[in-house]
Amino acid sequence: MTHGFFQTRDGCRLAYVDEGHGTPVLWQHGLGADRNQPAEVFPDMEGIRRITLECRGHGLSELGDASALSIRQFAEDALDLLDLLQVRRAVAGGISLGAAIALRLATVYPDRASGLILARPAWVCENAPQHLQIYREVAQLLERHGPEQAGKRLNASTLLREVETVSPDNAASMQGFFRRPNPLSTIELLGRIPAQGPGVSRSAVNELELPTLVIANGQDFVHPVETAQTLCHLIRDASFQLITSKTESRERYVAEFQHVLREFLEPMRSRV
């Protein structure tokens, strides 16, 4: 396994993981997460090379210029990493934010994507989906009150109760944002990214022609099953898999996630 760093064109130092040998899979994390989140659910497979970029402001990567934060920029950074690693084509995939990055990459640069995995997508194509509003609320609370008081105010909010009713796991994740080591980075990420979209049109997504897997789970307020189903219907011949939610059983969630990824990637892996 290689743990490396590279510098973007605008001087931001980003961290990445390059693990295994064979068919490259760019496998990206969600908003506020790091390399550990996508690694947990990725199957250990011969003939598969997993590449994960920690996006700006995540994990060991620098935040850089906050005005540059965007799904578009994250996708460009990922492409620059693939160029650095001399990877011409890769299966593009990720969880939540990672799914949006993969969708943009495959749609805007179809010659760079050999497959597509959209796991627990939070966006279709439009900006600022309503189910992501809670991220912006967290950013505002954190900016106005600091981590400790912001956490207390979020706990008392009706919006958190609404999220908690559907997904206790999502509600717990919201509290985790107040424990991130750099509050200013968290404010910028949560204030900017949920207000955006992948920057692609539904008609462009409808033109995609590549093996595609869409993964969803129930009991997930910020990643509705309907969002995953919409993407599955937009992309011709995409396959849809519904797995157990973390709220119901984290163990089953991880096991089923690994299983559906393994089944999808098996025909693509390099044979040695």
ROKOLSE-865506 format. One line per 3 residues: their letters; for each residue x, y, z of N, C-alpha, C. Coordinates in nm, 3 decimals. Example, Ala and Ser with C-alpha at 12.3 -4.5 7.8 and 13.67 -1.06 7.14 Angstrom:
<pts>
as = 1.319,-0.569,0.780,1.230,-0.450,0.780,1.320,-0.330,0.780; 1.285,-0.225,0.708,1.367,-0.106,0.714,1.290,0.003,0.787
</pts>
This chain:
<pts>
mth = 0.085,-0.120,0.000,0.000,0.000,0.000,0.088,0.125,0.000; 0.052,0.223,-0.081,0.123,0.351,-0.086,0.038,0.459,-0.023; 0.093,0.529,0.074,0.031,0.649,0.129,0.113,0.767,0.077
gff = 0.056,0.850,-0.004,0.133,0.957,-0.066,0.067,1.093,-0.057; 0.139,1.193,-0.105,0.090,1.329,-0.114,0.125,1.384,-0.252; 0.042,1.474,-0.301,0.081,1.548,-0.421,0.027,1.690,-0.410
qtr = 0.081,1.779,-0.491,0.043,1.919,-0.486,-0.039,1.954,-0.609; -0.154,2.015,-0.586,-0.242,2.054,-0.697,-0.184,2.173,-0.771; -0.246,2.204,-0.882,-0.197,2.315,-0.964,-0.201,2.449,-0.891
dgc = -0.295,2.460,-0.795,-0.303,2.585,-0.718,-0.233,2.574,-0.583; -0.150,2.471,-0.566,-0.063,2.465,-0.449,-0.121,2.401,-0.326; -0.227,2.321,-0.338,-0.288,2.255,-0.222,-0.231,2.113,-0.209
rla = -0.183,2.078,-0.090,-0.121,1.947,-0.068,-0.229,1.846,-0.028; -0.244,1.742,-0.111,-0.350,1.644,-0.090,-0.291,1.505,-0.066; -0.360,1.427,0.017,-0.315,1.293,0.052,-0.396,1.189,-0.026
yvd = -0.333,1.074,-0.050,-0.403,0.967,-0.120,-0.351,0.831,-0.076; -0.431,0.729,-0.109,-0.396,0.589,-0.084,-0.399,0.517,-0.218; -0.299,0.433,-0.243,-0.292,0.353,-0.364,-0.260,0.210,-0.320
egh = -0.359,0.122,-0.333,-0.348,-0.011,-0.272,-0.384,-0.120,-0.371; -0.302,-0.223,-0.380,-0.331,-0.337,-0.464,-0.278,-0.321,-0.606; -0.303,-0.423,-0.689,-0.255,-0.425,-0.826,-0.366,-0.478,-0.915
gtp = -0.377,-0.418,-1.032,-0.478,-0.465,-1.126,-0.566,-0.354,-1.177; -0.693,-0.384,-1.199,-0.788,-0.286,-1.251,-0.804,-0.171,-1.152; -0.778,-0.046,-1.194,-0.787,0.066,-1.101,-0.932,0.103,-1.070
vlw = -0.957,0.127,-0.943,-1.088,0.174,-0.896,-1.064,0.299,-0.813; -1.111,0.413,-0.862,-1.108,0.536,-0.782,-1.227,0.531,-0.688; -1.201,0.522,-0.558,-1.307,0.493,-0.461,-1.306,0.600,-0.354
qhg = -1.405,0.692,-0.359,-1.401,0.816,-0.283,-1.494,0.819,-0.161; -1.453,0.896,-0.063,-1.523,0.910,0.065,-1.634,1.013,0.059; -1.713,1.018,0.165,-1.821,1.114,0.177,-1.778,1.244,0.240
lga = -1.869,1.339,0.249,-1.842,1.472,0.303,-1.805,1.462,0.451; -1.689,1.517,0.486,-1.643,1.517,0.625,-1.570,1.391,0.666; -1.565,1.291,0.579,-1.500,1.164,0.612,-1.355,1.165,0.565
drn = -1.289,1.050,0.578,-1.151,1.037,0.532,-1.134,0.902,0.466; -1.009,0.861,0.446,-0.978,0.736,0.374,-1.037,0.611,0.440; -1.062,0.618,0.569,-1.109,0.499,0.641,-1.251,0.460,0.603
qpa = -1.335,0.559,0.572,-1.475,0.528,0.540,-1.488,0.440,0.415; -1.429,0.477,0.302,-1.443,0.389,0.185,-1.365,0.259,0.198; -1.256,0.260,0.276,-1.177,0.138,0.293,-1.256,0.031,0.368
evf = -1.339,0.073,0.464,-1.413,-0.022,0.547,-1.504,-0.113,0.465; -1.563,-0.059,0.359,-1.664,-0.135,0.285,-1.611,-0.192,0.153; -1.483,-0.172,0.127,-1.427,-0.218,0.000,-1.374,-0.359,0.016
pdm = -1.410,-0.451,-0.074,-1.366,-0.591,-0.059,-1.218,-0.608,-0.089; -1.157,-0.703,-0.023,-1.018,-0.739,-0.050,-1.019,-0.835,-0.169; -0.972,-0.787,-0.285,-0.981,-0.864,-0.408,-0.847,-0.866,-0.482
egi = -0.809,-0.983,-0.528,-0.696,-0.994,-0.620,-0.734,-0.928,-0.752; -0.637,-0.861,-0.815,-0.662,-0.802,-0.946,-0.735,-0.671,-0.943; -0.747,-0.609,-0.825,-0.811,-0.478,-0.811,-0.716,-0.381,-0.740
rri = -0.704,-0.263,-0.794,-0.619,-0.158,-0.737,-0.710,-0.045,-0.689; -0.715,-0.024,-0.559,-0.801,0.082,-0.503,-0.720,0.210,-0.483; -0.772,0.318,-0.539,-0.712,0.450,-0.524,-0.813,0.541,-0.457
tle = -0.773,0.603,-0.346,-0.862,0.694,-0.274,-0.790,0.826,-0.251; -0.848,0.934,-0.299,-0.797,1.068,-0.273,-0.871,1.125,-0.154; -0.799,1.179,-0.056,-0.864,1.256,0.050,-0.883,1.397,-0.004
crg = -1.008,1.435,-0.026,-1.039,1.563,-0.088,-0.994,1.680,-0.001; -0.986,1.795,-0.059,-0.946,1.915,0.012,-1.025,1.931,0.142; -0.952,1.952,0.252,-1.017,1.970,0.381,-1.056,1.842,0.451
hgl = -1.017,1.728,0.397,-1.051,1.598,0.454,-0.924,1.520,0.489; -0.931,1.445,0.599,-0.818,1.360,0.635,-0.689,1.437,0.650; -0.587,1.393,0.580,-0.455,1.455,0.587,-0.434,1.563,0.481
sel = -0.537,1.591,0.403,-0.525,1.690,0.296,-0.549,1.832,0.346; -0.478,1.926,0.285,-0.498,2.066,0.319,-0.631,2.117,0.266; -0.681,2.223,0.327,-0.804,2.286,0.280,-0.778,2.371,0.157
gda = -0.666,2.444,0.159,-0.637,2.535,0.049,-0.732,2.654,0.049; -0.748,2.714,-0.067,-0.836,2.830,-0.085,-0.981,2.782,-0.073; -1.050,2.831,0.029,-1.188,2.784,0.054,-1.280,2.815,-0.063
sal = -1.253,2.923,-0.136,-1.340,2.958,-0.249,-1.331,2.856,-0.363; -1.228,2.771,-0.359,-1.211,2.669,-0.463,-1.286,2.541,-0.431; -1.345,2.531,-0.312,-1.412,2.408,-0.272,-1.537,2.384,-0.356
sir = -1.538,2.273,-0.425,-1.654,2.238,-0.507,-1.643,2.092,-0.549; -1.757,2.034,-0.583,-1.756,1.898,-0.636,-1.676,1.895,-0.765; -1.690,1.999,-0.844,-1.613,2.008,-0.969,-1.463,2.004,-0.940
qfa = -1.417,2.082,-0.842,-1.275,2.086,-0.810,-1.226,1.952,-0.756; -1.307,1.888,-0.672,-1.270,1.757,-0.619,-1.251,1.657,-0.734; -1.338,1.663,-0.834,-1.326,1.573,-0.948,-1.200,1.603,-1.028
eda = -1.169,1.731,-1.046,-1.047,1.768,-1.118,-0.924,1.721,-1.042; -0.926,1.735,-0.910,-0.814,1.687,-0.828,-0.796,1.536,-0.844; -0.908,1.464,-0.847,-0.902,1.318,-0.862,-0.842,1.281,-0.998
ldl = -0.880,1.353,-1.102,-0.823,1.328,-1.234,-0.673,1.356,-1.236; -0.632,1.463,-1.169,-0.489,1.494,-1.161,-0.413,1.384,-1.088; -0.475,1.325,-0.985,-0.411,1.214,-0.915,-0.397,1.094,-1.009
ldl = -0.503,1.063,-1.084,-0.494,0.951,-1.178,-0.383,0.976,-1.280; -0.370,1.101,-1.326,-0.262,1.134,-1.420,-0.126,1.111,-1.355; -0.114,1.155,-1.230,0.013,1.137,-1.158,0.049,0.990,-1.147
lqv = -0.052,0.906,-1.125,-0.030,0.762,-1.109,-0.029,0.688,-1.243; -0.041,0.766,-1.351,-0.040,0.712,-1.488,-0.154,0.611,-1.510; -0.270,0.647,-1.458,-0.391,0.566,-1.476,-0.478,0.635,-1.581
rra = -0.490,0.574,-1.695,-0.568,0.634,-1.803,-0.718,0.619,-1.780; -0.761,0.498,-1.739,-0.903,0.473,-1.716,-0.919,0.399,-1.585; -1.025,0.431,-1.514,-1.053,0.366,-1.386,-1.203,0.352,-1.368
vag = -1.242,0.254,-1.290,-1.380,0.250,-1.241,-1.392,0.366,-1.142; -1.487,0.455,-1.164,-1.505,0.571,-1.077,-1.620,0.544,-0.982; -1.595,0.563,-0.853,-1.701,0.535,-0.757,-1.678,0.604,-0.625
gis = -1.781,0.601,-0.541,-1.768,0.660,-0.409,-1.899,0.660,-0.334; -1.888,0.704,-0.210,-2.001,0.709,-0.118,-2.045,0.854,-0.101; -2.174,0.883,-0.121,-2.230,1.015,-0.097,-2.159,1.122,-0.181
lga = -2.081,1.210,-0.118,-2.001,1.307,-0.194,-1.915,1.235,-0.297; -1.857,1.122,-0.257,-1.775,1.045,-0.350,-1.853,1.000,-0.472; -1.980,0.967,-0.454,-2.065,0.930,-0.567,-2.086,1.049,-0.661
aia = -2.104,1.168,-0.605,-2.121,1.289,-0.688,-1.994,1.319,-0.767; -1.878,1.300,-0.704,-1.751,1.320,-0.773,-1.738,1.220,-0.888; -1.771,1.094,-0.860,-1.762,0.990,-0.963,-1.858,1.017,-1.078
lrl = -1.980,1.062,-1.045,-2.079,1.093,-1.149,-2.030,1.204,-1.239; -1.973,1.307,-1.179,-1.919,1.418,-1.261,-1.805,1.369,-1.349; -1.714,1.293,-1.290,-1.599,1.246,-1.366,-1.644,1.163,-1.485
atv = -1.736,1.069,-1.463,-1.780,0.981,-1.571,-1.859,1.055,-1.678; -1.932,1.159,-1.637,-2.015,1.233,-1.732,-1.934,1.333,-1.814; -1.845,1.404,-1.748,-1.766,1.508,-1.816,-1.646,1.448,-1.890
ypd = -1.590,1.341,-1.834,-1.472,1.277,-1.894,-1.501,1.128,-1.917; -1.593,1.095,-2.008,-1.634,0.956,-2.025,-1.521,0.863,-2.068; -1.418,0.919,-2.132,-1.306,0.834,-2.175,-1.215,0.794,-2.060
ras = -1.237,0.853,-1.939,-1.154,0.820,-1.824,-1.220,0.719,-1.731; -1.346,0.688,-1.754,-1.420,0.599,-1.664,-1.456,0.469,-1.735; -1.415,0.357,-1.677,-1.448,0.226,-1.733,-1.569,0.163,-1.665
gli = -1.612,0.223,-1.557,-1.729,0.177,-1.482,-1.767,0.285,-1.383; -1.883,0.269,-1.320,-1.933,0.372,-1.229,-2.005,0.306,-1.112; -1.968,0.351,-0.990,-2.034,0.301,-0.868,-2.084,0.421,-0.789
lar = -2.215,0.429,-0.773,-2.278,0.539,-0.699,-2.339,0.480,-0.572; -2.267,0.495,-0.461,-2.310,0.435,-0.335,-2.371,0.541,-0.245; -2.493,0.515,-0.201,-2.567,0.607,-0.115,-2.557,0.751,-0.168
paw = -2.597,0.773,-0.293,-2.584,0.908,-0.350,-2.674,1.007,-0.278; -2.623,1.129,-0.262,-2.699,1.236,-0.199,-2.751,1.337,-0.301; -2.692,1.336,-0.420,-2.731,1.426,-0.528,-2.774,1.347,-0.649
vce = -2.868,1.403,-0.727,-2.890,1.358,-0.864,-2.808,1.453,-0.951; -2.868,1.563,-0.994,-2.793,1.663,-1.071,-2.813,1.804,-1.016; -2.924,1.826,-0.946,-2.959,1.960,-0.903,-2.876,2.007,-0.784
nap = -2.863,2.139,-0.772,-2.794,2.199,-0.657,-2.880,2.192,-0.531; -2.813,2.191,-0.417,-2.875,2.211,-0.286,-3.001,2.129,-0.261; -2.993,1.996,-0.269,-3.111,1.916,-0.235,-3.154,1.940,-0.090
qhl = -3.284,1.941,-0.067,-3.338,1.978,0.064,-3.287,1.886,0.175; -3.266,1.759,0.146,-3.224,1.667,0.251,-3.080,1.693,0.299; -3.008,1.783,0.231,-2.873,1.818,0.276,-2.870,1.951,0.353
qiy = -2.986,2.011,0.374,-2.992,2.138,0.445,-2.932,2.128,0.585; -2.943,2.014,0.649,-2.892,2.001,0.786,-2.741,2.024,0.792; -2.668,1.991,0.687,-2.524,2.017,0.684,-2.497,2.168,0.692
rev = -2.576,2.244,0.621,-2.559,2.390,0.623,-2.599,2.448,0.758; -2.700,2.386,0.820,-2.738,2.428,0.955,-2.624,2.404,1.053; -2.557,2.288,1.041,-2.443,2.258,1.127,-2.332,2.360,1.106
aql = -2.305,2.396,0.982,-2.201,2.495,0.953,-2.233,2.630,1.017; -2.359,2.671,1.008,-2.399,2.800,1.066,-2.387,2.799,1.218; -2.431,2.689,1.280,-2.421,2.678,1.426,-2.275,2.679,1.471
ler = -2.192,2.608,1.399,-2.051,2.600,1.434,-1.983,2.736,1.420; -2.018,2.808,1.316,-1.958,2.940,1.293,-2.002,3.040,1.400; -2.127,3.032,1.443,-2.180,3.131,1.537,-2.148,3.099,1.683
hgp = -2.140,2.969,1.716,-2.136,2.932,1.858,-2.015,2.848,1.899; -1.936,2.800,1.806,-1.825,2.713,1.843,-1.873,2.571,1.867; -1.779,2.473,1.868,-1.818,2.331,1.872,-1.907,2.291,1.989
eqa = -1.875,2.332,2.110,-1.951,2.284,2.226,-2.093,2.335,2.227; -2.111,2.465,2.214,-2.244,2.522,2.215,-2.324,2.485,2.091; -2.256,2.473,1.979,-2.324,2.436,1.855,-2.384,2.297,1.867
gkr = -2.310,2.204,1.929,-2.360,2.070,1.949,-2.486,2.068,2.034; -2.487,2.148,2.138,-2.604,2.155,2.225,-2.724,2.214,2.151; -2.700,2.315,2.071,-2.810,2.377,1.998,-2.866,2.283,1.890
lna = -2.776,2.208,1.826,-2.824,2.112,1.728,-2.909,2.005,1.795; -2.867,1.958,1.911,-2.943,1.857,1.985,-3.084,1.904,2.016; -3.099,2.034,2.035,-3.230,2.089,2.072,-3.315,2.126,1.950
stl = -3.260,2.109,1.830,-3.330,2.156,1.710,-3.434,2.055,1.661; -3.539,2.109,1.599,-3.643,2.023,1.541,-3.591,1.950,1.418; -3.496,2.012,1.347,-3.442,1.950,1.227,-3.367,1.821,1.263
lre = -3.290,1.823,1.371,-3.221,1.701,1.412,-3.321,1.593,1.452; -3.428,1.633,1.520,-3.530,1.535,1.557,-3.589,1.470,1.431; -3.610,1.550,1.328,-3.664,1.499,1.203,-3.569,1.397,1.141
vet = -3.439,1.430,1.141,-3.338,1.339,1.087,-3.331,1.213,1.172; -3.332,1.229,1.303,-3.318,1.117,1.396,-3.433,1.018,1.383; -3.552,1.070,1.352,-3.668,0.983,1.335,-3.648,0.885,1.220
vsp = -3.586,0.933,1.114,-3.560,0.848,0.998,-3.432,0.767,1.015; -3.327,0.833,1.065,-3.195,0.769,1.068,-3.114,0.815,1.190; -3.116,0.739,1.298,-3.029,0.770,1.412,-2.881,0.776,1.374
dna = -2.843,0.696,1.275,-2.703,0.698,1.230,-2.667,0.833,1.169; -2.755,0.889,1.086,-2.730,1.023,1.030,-2.719,1.127,1.140; -2.807,1.118,1.240,-2.805,1.215,1.350,-2.674,1.207,1.427
asm = -2.625,1.087,1.450,-2.497,1.070,1.519,-2.383,1.128,1.436; -2.390,1.112,1.304,-2.287,1.167,1.216,-2.282,1.319,1.225; -2.400,1.382,1.239,-2.403,1.528,1.251,-2.327,1.574,1.375
qgf = -2.343,1.501,1.484,-2.270,1.537,1.606,-2.119,1.518,1.588; -2.081,1.425,1.503,-1.939,1.401,1.478,-1.869,1.519,1.415; -1.943,1.604,1.342,-1.880,1.720,1.280,-1.824,1.817,1.383
frr = -1.882,1.819,1.501,-1.834,1.911,1.605,-1.704,1.862,1.668; -1.667,1.737,1.639,-1.543,1.681,1.694,-1.429,1.679,1.592; -1.455,1.727,1.471,-1.346,1.733,1.373,-1.239,1.831,1.422
pnp = -1.113,1.803,1.394,-1.004,1.882,1.453,-0.995,2.026,1.406; -1.048,2.058,1.290,-1.037,2.194,1.237,-1.176,2.252,1.211; -1.234,2.323,1.308,-1.369,2.377,1.291,-1.383,2.467,1.169
lst = -1.281,2.548,1.139,-1.290,2.639,1.025,-1.303,2.561,0.894; -1.229,2.452,0.883,-1.239,2.366,0.765,-1.380,2.306,0.755; -1.433,2.261,0.868,-1.567,2.201,0.870,-1.672,2.302,0.828
iel = -1.661,2.424,0.877,-1.756,2.530,0.841,-1.756,2.554,0.690; -1.637,2.563,0.632,-1.627,2.588,0.488,-1.684,2.473,0.406; -1.650,2.350,0.444,-1.698,2.234,0.369,-1.849,2.219,0.377
lgr = -1.903,2.227,0.499,-2.046,2.206,0.517,-2.128,2.324,0.468; -2.068,2.441,0.467,-2.139,2.559,0.419,-2.145,2.567,0.267; -2.045,2.509,0.201,-2.034,2.524,0.056,-2.082,2.402,-0.023
ipa = -2.034,2.283,0.011,-2.059,2.167,-0.075,-2.207,2.127,-0.082; -2.281,2.122,0.030,-2.423,2.083,0.018,-2.508,2.182,-0.061; -2.458,2.305,-0.081,-2.532,2.403,-0.160,-2.512,2.383,-0.310
qgp = -2.423,2.293,-0.345,-2.389,2.271,-0.485,-2.454,2.143,-0.539; -2.414,2.108,-0.659,-2.449,1.982,-0.721,-2.330,1.934,-0.802; -2.341,1.819,-0.868,-2.229,1.767,-0.947,-2.196,1.850,-1.071
gvs = -2.286,1.940,-1.107,-2.259,2.025,-1.224,-2.276,1.952,-1.356; -2.368,1.857,-1.360,-2.399,1.785,-1.484,-2.550,1.784,-1.502; -2.595,1.771,-1.624,-2.739,1.772,-1.652,-2.794,1.629,-1.655
rsa = -2.923,1.618,-1.636,-2.987,1.487,-1.643,-2.973,1.427,-1.783; -2.980,1.512,-1.885,-2.967,1.460,-2.021,-2.828,1.404,-2.045; -2.725,1.469,-1.988,-2.588,1.418,-2.003,-2.571,1.286,-1.928
vne = -2.629,1.276,-1.809,-2.622,1.151,-1.733,-2.694,1.040,-1.808; -2.802,1.075,-1.873,-2.881,0.977,-1.949,-2.803,0.919,-2.068; -2.700,0.990,-2.111,-2.619,0.944,-2.225,-2.506,0.851,-2.183
lel = -2.485,0.832,-2.054,-2.378,0.745,-2.008,-2.399,0.602,-2.057; -2.292,0.541,-2.101,-2.297,0.402,-2.146,-2.176,0.330,-2.088; -2.188,0.282,-1.969,-2.080,0.208,-1.902,-2.141,0.126,-1.790
ptl = -2.076,0.018,-1.750,-2.130,-0.062,-1.639,-2.148,0.025,-1.515; -2.267,0.021,-1.458,-2.298,0.109,-1.345,-2.371,0.032,-1.235; -2.324,0.054,-1.113,-2.388,-0.001,-0.994,-2.434,0.113,-0.906
via = -2.560,0.111,-0.865,-2.614,0.209,-0.772,-2.653,0.135,-0.643; -2.601,0.183,-0.531,-2.624,0.119,-0.401,-2.700,0.215,-0.310; -2.802,0.164,-0.243,-2.878,0.245,-0.148,-2.907,0.164,-0.024
ngq = -2.945,0.233,0.082,-2.999,0.166,0.200,-3.114,0.248,0.255; -3.203,0.182,0.325,-3.315,0.253,0.387,-3.270,0.323,0.513; -3.362,0.388,0.583,-3.335,0.457,0.708,-3.216,0.552,0.693
dfv = -3.220,0.634,0.589,-3.107,0.722,0.559,-3.162,0.856,0.509; -3.173,0.952,0.600,-3.235,1.079,0.569,-3.159,1.156,0.462; -3.026,1.159,0.471,-2.948,1.243,0.379,-2.910,1.170,0.250
hpv = -2.942,1.040,0.243,-2.917,0.964,0.120,-3.044,0.885,0.086; -3.148,0.953,0.044,-3.276,0.885,0.022,-3.267,0.775,-0.085; -3.340,0.669,-0.063,-3.347,0.563,-0.163,-3.396,0.619,-0.296
eta = -3.487,0.717,-0.290,-3.542,0.775,-0.412,-3.434,0.840,-0.498; -3.333,0.899,-0.435,-3.223,0.960,-0.511,-3.147,0.853,-0.588; -3.117,0.743,-0.521,-3.048,0.632,-0.587,-3.133,0.574,-0.701
qtl = -3.263,0.559,-0.678,-3.351,0.503,-0.780,-3.360,0.595,-0.901; -3.362,0.726,-0.877,-3.367,0.822,-0.988,-3.243,0.809,-1.075; -3.127,0.800,-1.012,-3.003,0.784,-1.088,-3.002,0.653,-1.165
chl = -3.052,0.549,-1.102,-3.056,0.418,-1.167,-3.144,0.421,-1.291; -3.254,0.493,-1.285,-3.343,0.505,-1.399,-3.284,0.592,-1.509; -3.203,0.691,-1.470,-3.142,0.781,-1.568,-3.033,0.711,-1.649
ird = -2.957,0.623,-1.583,-2.842,0.560,-1.648,-2.885,0.426,-1.705; -2.877,0.412,-1.833,-2.925,0.291,-1.898,-2.849,0.167,-1.850; -2.925,0.065,-1.825,-2.872,-0.066,-1.783,-2.799,-0.062,-1.648
asf = -2.818,0.042,-1.568,-2.759,0.045,-1.434,-2.826,-0.060,-1.347; -2.750,-0.121,-1.258,-2.806,-0.218,-1.164,-2.823,-0.152,-1.028; -2.925,-0.192,-0.956,-2.960,-0.131,-0.827,-2.953,-0.237,-0.718
qli = -2.887,-0.200,-0.607,-2.877,-0.290,-0.493,-2.917,-0.216,-0.365; -3.010,-0.272,-0.292,-3.053,-0.217,-0.164,-2.991,-0.302,-0.054; -2.912,-0.239,0.033,-2.844,-0.312,0.139,-2.896,-0.267,0.275
tsk = -2.863,-0.344,0.378,-2.904,-0.312,0.515,-2.844,-0.179,0.559; -2.919,-0.100,0.631,-2.869,0.028,0.680,-2.782,0.009,0.804; -2.694,0.106,0.829,-2.611,0.103,0.949,-2.696,0.113,1.075
tes = -2.809,0.182,1.065,-2.899,0.193,1.180,-2.948,0.056,1.224; -2.976,-0.030,1.126,-3.027,-0.163,1.157,-2.916,-0.256,1.204; -2.802,-0.259,1.133,-2.689,-0.344,1.169,-2.566,-0.300,1.093
rer = -2.470,-0.244,1.163,-2.347,-0.202,1.096,-2.273,-0.321,1.037; -2.273,-0.433,1.108,-2.203,-0.552,1.061,-2.261,-0.599,0.928; -2.393,-0.605,0.919,-2.457,-0.649,0.794,-2.438,-0.544,0.685
yva = -2.442,-0.418,0.721,-2.419,-0.310,0.624,-2.284,-0.328,0.556; -2.179,-0.347,0.635,-2.044,-0.362,0.579,-2.035,-0.489,0.495; -2.087,-0.599,0.547,-2.078,-0.728,0.476,-2.152,-0.722,0.342
efq = -2.272,-0.665,0.341,-2.350,-0.658,0.218,-2.289,-0.559,0.119; -2.235,-0.450,0.171,-2.168,-0.351,0.086,-2.051,-0.419,0.014; -1.967,-0.489,0.088,-1.854,-0.558,0.029,-1.899,-0.662,-0.074
hvl = -2.008,-0.731,-0.044,-2.057,-0.836,-0.134,-2.101,-0.778,-0.268; -2.179,-0.669,-0.267,-2.229,-0.615,-0.394,-2.116,-0.551,-0.474; -2.018,-0.492,-0.405,-1.901,-0.439,-0.477,-1.821,-0.551,-0.540
ref = -1.802,-0.659,-0.466,-1.726,-0.772,-0.519,-1.794,-0.830,-0.645; -1.925,-0.848,-0.638,-1.998,-0.903,-0.753,-1.986,-0.811,-0.875; -1.991,-0.681,-0.853,-1.983,-0.585,-0.964,-1.843,-0.582,-1.024
lep = -1.742,-0.584,-0.939,-1.604,-0.571,-0.985,-1.543,-0.701,-1.037; -1.600,-0.813,-0.999,-1.542,-0.943,-1.036,-1.518,-0.957,-1.187; -1.614,-0.922,-1.275,-1.589,-0.938,-1.419,-1.483,-0.841,-1.473
mrs = -1.450,-0.735,-1.397,-1.358,-0.633,-1.444,-1.215,-0.651,-1.394; -1.197,-0.736,-1.295,-1.065,-0.742,-1.233,-0.963,-0.807,-1.326; -0.839,-0.765,-1.308,-0.730,-0.820,-1.389,-0.702,-0.962,-1.346
rv = -0.683,-1.050,-1.443,-0.650,-1.189,-1.415,-0.498,-1.206,-1.428; -0.437,-1.261,-1.325,-0.291,-1.279,-1.325,-0.258,-1.426,-1.348
</pts>
